[in-house]
Amino acid sequence: MADWKIRPASMADLEAVAELRAVVLRADLERLGRYDEQRVRQRLRDGFAPAYTWVVEVGGVFAGCVALRPAADAHWLEHFYLAPHLQGSGIGTAVLRTVLRRCDRAGSPVRLNVLQGSPARRLYERHGFTLDSEDAVDVFMRRAPVTEPVMSM
């Protein structure tokens, strides 16, 4: 696995994140008959919140992002995108573990939605996410916080 790090996002990252979203989601959105070249970018621009977003860098270069937005009953894992040439390298798994540990320490459940048929669903299931509900386009999932086992003496 390549050396990677995450750093807080800023508004300067907006267009790189919007472009990556369009690239990463294109195949799934086309398969679902929902791809619109302008809309896929604009939806990200409309909802981008740097305060809750981290940029993934590999070798000091932009490689992805992930957001963790607080809500009343959970944190929402959003905008988790990794450059296609890095998918399957273990970086996505490492980033997800890092983000989930933060929620586990806070005792917070995590929610997300993933597109129907997306291979990302398997990644989420491997990390304890289970089905909440689904429709023709989206699969909504939830993960309860994991607590460290207490060792008895």
C-alpha positions as CSV (number, residue, x, y, z in Angstrom):
1,M,0.0,0.0,0.0
2,A,1.3,3.5,-0.9
3,D,2.0,6.1,1.7
4,W,-1.2,8.1,2.3
5,K,-2.4,10.8,4.7
6,I,-5.6,12.7,5.2
7,R,-5.8,16.4,5.8
8,P,-8.7,18.8,6.4
9,A,-10.4,20.0,3.2
10,S,-10.8,23.6,2.2
11,M,-12.9,25.4,-0.4
12,A,-9.8,25.2,-2.6
13,D,-10.4,21.5,-2.9
14,L,-14.0,21.8,-4.2
15,E,-13.4,21.4,-7.9
16,A,-10.9,18.5,-7.6
17,V,-13.5,16.7,-5.4
18,A,-16.4,17.5,-7.8
19,E,-14.3,16.2,-10.7
20,L,-13.3,13.0,-8.9
21,R,-17.0,12.4,-8.0
22,A,-18.0,12.6,-11.6
23,V,-15.3,10.1,-12.6
24,V,-15.9,7.6,-9.8
25,L,-19.7,7.6,-10.0
26,R,-20.0,7.7,-13.8
27,A,-20.3,3.9,-14.4
28,D,-22.8,3.3,-11.7
29,L,-24.9,6.3,-12.6
30,E,-24.9,5.3,-16.3
31,R,-25.9,1.8,-15.4
32,L,-28.8,3.2,-13.4
33,G,-29.8,5.6,-16.2
34,R,-29.0,8.6,-13.9
35,Y,-25.8,10.1,-15.2
36,D,-25.8,13.8,-16.0
37,E,-22.4,15.4,-16.5
38,Q,-23.4,18.7,-15.0
39,R,-25.6,17.5,-12.2
40,V,-23.1,15.0,-10.8
41,R,-20.7,17.8,-10.2
42,Q,-23.3,20.4,-9.1
43,R,-24.7,18.1,-6.4
44,L,-21.3,17.9,-4.8
45,R,-20.8,21.7,-5.1
46,D,-24.2,22.3,-3.5
47,G,-23.4,20.0,-0.5
48,F,-19.7,20.5,0.0
49,A,-18.9,21.2,3.6
50,P,-15.1,21.5,4.2
51,A,-15.6,21.5,8.0
52,Y,-16.6,17.9,7.8
53,T,-14.4,16.7,4.9
54,W,-10.9,15.3,4.6
55,V,-8.8,15.1,1.5
56,V,-6.8,11.9,0.9
57,E,-3.3,12.4,-0.4
58,V,-1.0,9.8,-1.8
59,G,2.6,10.9,-2.2
60,G,1.5,14.5,-1.5
61,V,-1.0,14.4,-4.4
62,F,-4.8,14.7,-4.2
63,A,-6.2,11.1,-4.4
64,G,-9.6,11.2,-2.8
65,C,-11.8,12.5,-0.1
66,V,-14.2,11.5,2.7
67,A,-16.8,13.4,4.7
68,L,-18.3,12.7,8.1
69,R,-21.3,14.9,8.7
70,P,-22.8,15.0,12.2
71,A,-26.6,14.5,12.5
72,A,-29.0,14.1,15.4
73,D,-28.8,10.3,15.6
74,A,-25.5,9.4,13.8
75,H,-22.7,10.6,11.6
76,W,-23.3,10.4,7.8
77,L,-20.4,9.0,5.8
78,E,-20.5,11.0,2.6
79,H,-18.4,11.8,-0.5
80,F,-16.0,8.9,0.0
81,Y,-14.2,8.8,-3.3
82,L,-10.8,7.4,-4.2
83,A,-9.0,7.8,-7.6
84,P,-9.8,4.7,-9.7
85,H,-6.1,3.8,-10.1
86,L,-5.8,3.5,-6.3
87,Q,-9.0,1.5,-5.7
88,G,-8.2,-2.0,-4.5
89,S,-4.8,-1.0,-3.1
90,G,-5.9,-1.0,0.5
91,I,-6.0,2.8,0.9
92,G,-9.8,3.0,0.9
93,T,-10.0,0.4,3.6
94,A,-7.4,2.2,5.7
95,V,-9.1,5.5,5.3
96,L,-12.5,4.0,6.2
97,R,-11.0,2.4,9.3
98,T,-9.6,5.7,10.4
99,V,-12.9,7.5,10.0
100,L,-14.9,4.7,11.7
101,R,-12.5,4.7,14.7
102,R,-13.4,8.3,15.3
103,C,-17.1,7.5,15.4
104,D,-16.4,4.4,17.6
105,R,-14.6,6.5,20.2
106,A,-17.5,9.0,20.2
107,G,-20.0,6.1,20.5
108,S,-21.7,7.3,17.3
109,P,-23.5,5.1,14.8
110,V,-22.6,5.8,11.1
111,R,-25.0,6.0,8.2
112,L,-24.4,6.1,4.5
113,N,-26.0,5.5,1.2
114,V,-24.4,3.8,-1.7
115,L,-25.7,3.3,-5.3
116,Q,-27.4,0.1,-6.1
117,G,-25.0,-2.4,-7.6
118,S,-21.9,-0.5,-6.5
119,P,-18.9,-2.6,-5.5
120,A,-18.4,-0.2,-2.6
121,R,-21.2,-1.9,-0.8
122,R,-19.0,-4.9,-0.2
123,L,-16.4,-2.7,1.4
124,Y,-19.0,-1.2,3.7
125,E,-20.4,-4.6,4.6
126,R,-16.9,-5.9,5.5
127,H,-16.7,-3.0,8.0
128,G,-20.0,-3.8,9.8
129,F,-22.6,-1.8,7.8
130,T,-25.9,-3.5,7.4
131,L,-28.9,-2.7,5.3
132,D,-31.4,-0.1,6.6
133,S,-33.5,0.4,3.5
134,E,-33.2,0.6,-0.3
135,D,-34.9,1.8,-3.4
136,A,-34.3,1.5,-7.1
137,V,-31.2,3.8,-6.9
138,D,-29.9,3.9,-3.4
139,V,-29.0,1.5,-0.6
140,F,-29.1,3.0,2.9
141,M,-26.8,1.4,5.4
142,R,-26.0,1.8,9.1
143,R,-23.2,0.7,11.4
144,A,-23.4,0.6,15.2
145,P,-20.3,1.9,17.1
146,V,-17.8,-0.8,18.0
147,T,-16.5,-0.8,21.5
148,E,-13.2,-2.2,22.5
149,P,-13.5,-5.4,24.6
150,V,-12.7,-4.8,28.2
151,M,-10.0,-7.2,29.5
152,S,-10.7,-8.8,32.9
153,M,-8.0,-9.7,35.3
